[in-house]
Amino acid sequence: MFKFFLKQLRPNYWRRLYMKIVILILISFIFVISCKKIKLPDNQSELLIGKWKYVSSSGGMTGKQENTNQSEIEFTKYGKFKFKDKKLFTFNKNFEFKYVTSIYNHKEVTAIKYSDNFIQSFLIRNDTLFLNDEVYDGYSYTYIRK
């Protein structure tokens, strides 16, 4: 009786094991393909990758300047943007680099286009990042490399 049970179990066992291995390989393959690096069009774009600490911001309709926020941002080489506030408020979104005509100097610049279609131009000098909202009455942000 016990031998009969083992004979019946073996074919199902090997089929299930085979299917589990195939599914695991497929999931691994999809994961590897989805983690591709973004294209970096110039040196400024390459320098943007990393963590940045908030210093100040100004702009809007009133030109108000703030420097009380203690947030951090991070741009990864895989096209992920991460925002983290000291009050535990965080969010993530994807980004890519695009050439756009800036509203500030009417020249073509490399800009960051986020997954929600928001666009910011940027400039990096030494260890300081300047982000500018490419909209009228937008804000300008200053960050230092962390």
Number of C-alpha atoms within 10 A of each C-alpha: 5 6 8 8 9 10 10 10 11 11 10 11 10 11 11 12 11 12 11 12 12 12 12 11 12 12 11 11 11 10 11 10 8 9 11 11 11 14 13 17 12 10 9 14 19 12 17 21 18 14 17 21 19 20 18 17 21 17 17 15 10 8 13 10 14 12 12 10 14 13 18 20 20 19 19 16 19 16 20 18 21 16 16 16 14 10 9 8 9 13 11 13 13 15 21 19 20 17 14 18 15 18 14 12 8 9 11 12 15 21 23 23 18 17 15 9 9 12 21 23 23 21 18 18 10 9 12 17 21 17 20 24 22 21 14 11 12 15 19 20 20 20 21 18 19 13
